[in-house]
Amino acid sequence: MQWTPDGYVAVVTMFNYQQFRHIQAPGWQLGWTWAKKEVIWSMVGAQTTEQGDCSKFKGNTPHCCKKDPTIVDLLPGTPYNMQIANCCKAGVINTFNQDPANAASSFQISVGLAGTTNKTVKVPKNFTLKAPGPGYTCGRAMIVRPTKFFTQDGRRATQALMTWNVTCTYSQFLAQKTPTCCVSLSSFYNDTIVNCPTCSCGCQNNGTRPGSCVNENSPYLQSAIDGPGKWTGQPLVQCTSHMCPIRIHWHVKLNYKEYWRVKITITNFNYRMNYTQWNLVVQHPNFDNITQLFSFNYKPLTPYGGRINDTAMFWGVKFYNDLLMQAGPLGNAQSELLLRKDSMAFTFDKGWAFPRRVYFNGDNCVMPPPDAYPWLPNASPLTKQPLTLSLLVFWIVLATLLA
């Protein structure tokens, strides 16, 4: 934004362009490695986690002297003289679809010993983004056209002295070794409840991993919640067969002449985690005919350029159920969908009424195997017709030969 006697002042802004993955508490951590011997004199709207060794400076001491600083956001309630626009949200950045007004985070940084022209300033390297753990891989910084800023009336534009962009991409496989959610199924036409697959998110093994789960009726429940892992963010889930922090239950509830109804229930089994601004993404071929939705917000997603509308994003209503409480009596959110039947495709046969894919907070959830789905009465996943037909043909051929 401007030159200083030994460096520059810059504004760093992180935009979350992901449609249904946000950065949740305890928030983002941004890091890089300086190309030369730069220091950070001061910051507004953020801070480094460590100052480093600044012993060679007399008088004014830099905010950070580390070669590889790590930056974190400031907390809400920070004094106004330490804030800039889009800062101080404890590192939480919402999704672009869900809350575009809060899909960015910014801070200002004053860099010294860096050079004072476009040719002497060197771009930092080895950018890292933790949100809050691993999962993001950042490319190298690319110098682009300087950012332009327009006045409120749009009649004048100013521009930055220098701008570079860094793009970071997410991988669920890098973020965690096991999935974080699973899906269970049921229907009005079959008494079978298809639970989440066993060990979807890990297995109960208190022998090798003590404290990984706790029974809901355990007398030591509260002491386990307040244990050492509380301050490190280690999840403590309820002991279940699937061991997932989140379970999504899809229930085909009712069948009308021209409509059908589905109930969705999200259950939190994590005793140490409230999910703020949660979201759910579901893929189903009948989502182009959603007629009515109860107690959830809804937005269609069109990943195929608008030609196919089979993906929907749901999230909670503000101040009603946008906060998914930790495991317990209040640790769930539910809604019902009313869908108009598509006469060309609708059927309850062969599991058509169940979702194809489900994502919670951007993570792909483990689905039951298709052959375990609730089937219509008197129906079977295996049909004997082909075998009967082949035997009939065999006897006809045999009879012809004997004649």
N, C-alpha and C positions, 0 to 999 in steps of 0.2 A: 504493500500500500504506500510506503514511503521509505526513503533512505534515512539512515542515522549516521553519526560520525564514523562508526566502525561496522555497520551492518544494515539491517532493515527491520521494519515492522510488517508483519503479515497477519492475515486472517485465514484460519484454517476452518473449512466447513465440510462436514461429513453428511452426504445425502444418502438416505436409505431408499433406493429405487425398487427394492424387493416388494412384491405385491402382498405377500402374506407371511413374511418373517421379520419380526422386530427384534431389537436389542433390548433385553429385559434386565432388571436388577440382578446383580450389582453394577451393571453398566459396562460401557466400552472402555478398552485400554488401547491407546494408539502409541506405537513406538516406531523409531527409525534410527539409523546410524548417520552421524554427520560425515560429510565428505572431507572436511578439513578439521580445524580445531575450534569450531564454533561453540559458543556458550549461549544460554538463554538468560538475558538480563531480567526480563519480567514477563508475566503472563496475566491476562484478564479473561475470566470465564473458565479457566482450567488451571491445573497445577501438575507438576511432575511428582512422581512418587518418591524420588530421592534427589537430594541436592548434588551429591557427588563431592569430589575433592576440589574445593575452590581456594586452597591455601595460598596459591600464587597471586591472588588478587588482594590489593591493599585498598582500604577505603570501601568503595562500593563493592558489595559481594553479589555475584550473579545468583539468579534463582536456581539455576542448574548448570553444572559443569560436566555432566556425564557425556561420554562419547555416544552412548545409546540411550537417550532418555525415554521414559515411559510416561505418557500423559493420561490423566483421568479428568473427568468432568467434576465441576463443583456441585454442591448439594443445593436443593431448593432453599430459599431463605438467605442466600449469600448477600452481603451488603451490596447496594446498588453501584457503588464505585468500583466493585470488582466484577461487574457483569457486563456482557455485551448481548446483542440479540441472539436468540436460539441457544443460550448457554444454561448451565446450572439446573439440569434435570436429573442429576445423579447418574448420568450416562445412559439413560433410557431413550431410545429412538423408536418411535412407532412406525408401522408399515405405511407405505405410500397410499395404499387403498383405504386403509382403516382410518387414518388420521393424518392427512397430508400436511396440516398446519404444524404438526410435531414430528415430521419425518426428517428433520435435519438437526444437527448440533454443531455449534461454532465456538471458537475461542480465538483470542488475539495473542500473538507472541512477538516479543522483541528479541532479535538475534544479534549477537555481537561477534567480532572477529570473523566476519563472513564475507567481506568485500562489499563495495558500494556501487557497483555497476552490473548491468546484465551479463557482462563477460567475466567478471570476477566472482560472482555468486555461483556456488556449486550446489546442485540439487542433492538433497539427502537421499540415502539409499537404504535398502533392506527394510522396507516398511512392514510393520506387523499390526494386525488388528485382532484383539481378543474381545469376545462379546458374549459373556464375560470370559469364557474359556476358549480353547482352540476351535478351529473350524474354518477360519477365513485364511485365504492365501492371497497376498497382495503382489501385484506386478510392480515394475519399476516406474518411477516418476517420469512423466512425459511433459516436456515444455510445450504449452499450447498458446493460442492467441490470448493476450491479456483480457481478463474479465472486464466487462463494461458495466457501469452503474448509471442508471437513468434517474433524473430528478422526478419528483412526484408528478409534475405536469407533463413529463415525457418529452420536454423540448430541449434538454441538454443531456449529454452523456459524458461521463468521465471514465477513466479506465485505470486498472492496476498497472504497476510498473513491470510486473512479471507474474506469470501464472503457470503452475504445473498441476497435473492431474495424476491421481493414483487410483486404480481400480482394484477392488478386493472382491473375490468370489468365495462362495460358501460351499462346503462339502459336509454332508451329514456324517460321512464315514470318518472324516478327520475330527469332527466335533465330539463324538462319543463312540465307544466300542460296541455298545448295545443300543437298540431302539429305545424310545422314550414313551411310546404309546401303543395301544393295541385296540382291536375292534371285536366286539361281541355282537351276536345277531339273534333275533327272535321274530316270531310272526303270530298273527291271530289264527292262522290255519294249521299250525303245527305246535304241539306242546313242547317240542325240543327247544332248549335254549343253548345256542352254540357259544360257548365261552371263548375267551381269548386263547390262542394256542399256548400250551404249557411252556414255560420258560421263554416267553416272548421277549422279555427284557432282562433275562437272567434267571438264575435258579436260586431257591433258598439254600443257603450253605453257611449257616452260622458257625460251622466247624472251622472253615478256612477264612470266612469273612464275618466275624462276629459283629453284631450291631447293624447289619445291612438291612434288616427288616424287623418289625415288631408287630405282635398281635394286637388287634384293636381292644381286646378285653384284658390286656396284660396289666398287672398292678404297677409295673415299672414303666408304663408308657410315657408319662411326663418326664421322668428322669432321663429316658432315652432321647426324647426330643431335645432336652436341654444339655445333652452330652457334648463332647468335644467337637463333633462334626457340625454343630450348629453355627459356629463362627467361620468355618471354612466352606460352607455351602454344600457340604456332602448331603445328598438326599437320604431321607429315612422313610422308606415306604412301608405300607401295611403288608404283612405277609400274605401273599396270594399265590395261586398257581402260576400266574403270568409274571408277577413281580414288576409290573409297569407302574410308573408314577401316574399315568393318565389312561383311563379306559373310555372309549367311545362305544355306546350301545345304540344300535339301529334296530328299531322295532316297527315292523309293518303292522299298523294298528287296526285299520278299518278299510273296508272295500265298499264303495258306492257305485251307482250305475255309471256315472261319468267321471268320478274322482276316486282317489285313494289317499290314505292318510298315513304319515310316518311320524314316529316319535323318536327324537334324538336326545340322549342323556350323556353328559360329560361328567365323569367322576374323577375326583382328585384323590389319589392314594398316597400322596407325599405329605408327611406330617410337618415338613420344614419349608414348604413353598406355597405362597399365594401367587396365582397367575393373574397379573394385572394386564388388562387389554388383550386377553387371549383371543385367538381366532381359530376357526375350523374351516378346512377346505375339503369338499367332498365332490367326487366325480360320479355322475349317474346320467344315463341317456335321457331321462325324463325331466331333467332340470330346466329345459326350455319351456316347461308348462307349469312352473310353480305359480299357484293361484293365491295362496295366503300363507303367511308365516306368523307364528305367535312367539313373542318374547325374545326373539333374536333379530339382529340386523342382518341384511342380506345384500349381496352384490354379485351379479354374474361375472364370471371370468371367461374370457374367450381366448385361450392360448393358441387357437388355430386360425386367428385372423378374422373372427366373427362368423365363419362359416358353420361352426358347430358350437352350440351353447350347452355343454354338458358338465360344466364345472361351476360350483357355487362356493362363495366365501361367506361364512357366518361369523358374527361376533356379538358380544353382549350389549345390552342396552345400558347407556350411561346412567350411573347411580342406581341401577337395578340389579343387573347380573354381569356387569363387565369385569367384576373381580371374582375369580374362582378361588374360594377359600381353601385352606389346607384340609387334609383328610379329616373326616369327621361328619357329623350330621349336616353341616352346611357346605360340605365340600362337593357340591354338584351344581350343574346348570342344565336345564332341559327346555326343549321347545318341540312344537309339532308343525309339520308341513302338510299342506293340502295341495295335491297335484292333480291336474287334469289328465285323464288318460289319453295317450296317443293311440288311436285306433289301429295304426299300422304296426306298432311295435309292442304295445303293452301286453304283459302276461305275468302271472305269478309263477310260471313254470321255470324250472332249472335255475332258480336263484336270480332271475332277472330283476326282481324288486330290491335287491341289495346293492350297496355301493361298489364301485369298481376300485376306487382308491380313496383313502382318507388321510389327511394331514392335520396335525395339531401344532399350532405355532410354527408351521413350516416344516415340521419333521414328519416323514412318512411313517404311518402306523402299520403294525403287523396285522394282516387280515387272516381269518381262518381259511383253510383250504377249501376250494369250491365244492368238493365232494362232501363236505360236512355241513353245507348250508341247509336250513330247514326246507324240506320238500313238501309239495302238495300231497294231501292224503291219497293213498293208493298209487302213489308214483314212486319210482325208484330211479336212482342215478344210472342204473344199468338196465337196459332193455333187452328182452330175450327175443325180440322179433327177428333180428338178422340170423340168429342161430336156428330158429324154427323154419325160416324161409330156406336156408341152405339144406336142412335135413329133408324138407319137402322136395326140393329139386333133386336131391340124391335119390330119393325113393322113386321119383318119376323116371329118372334115367335108368335106374336098375330095373324097373318094371318094363321099360321099353326094350332093354337088352334081352330080358328073359322071354319076352313075347317073340 
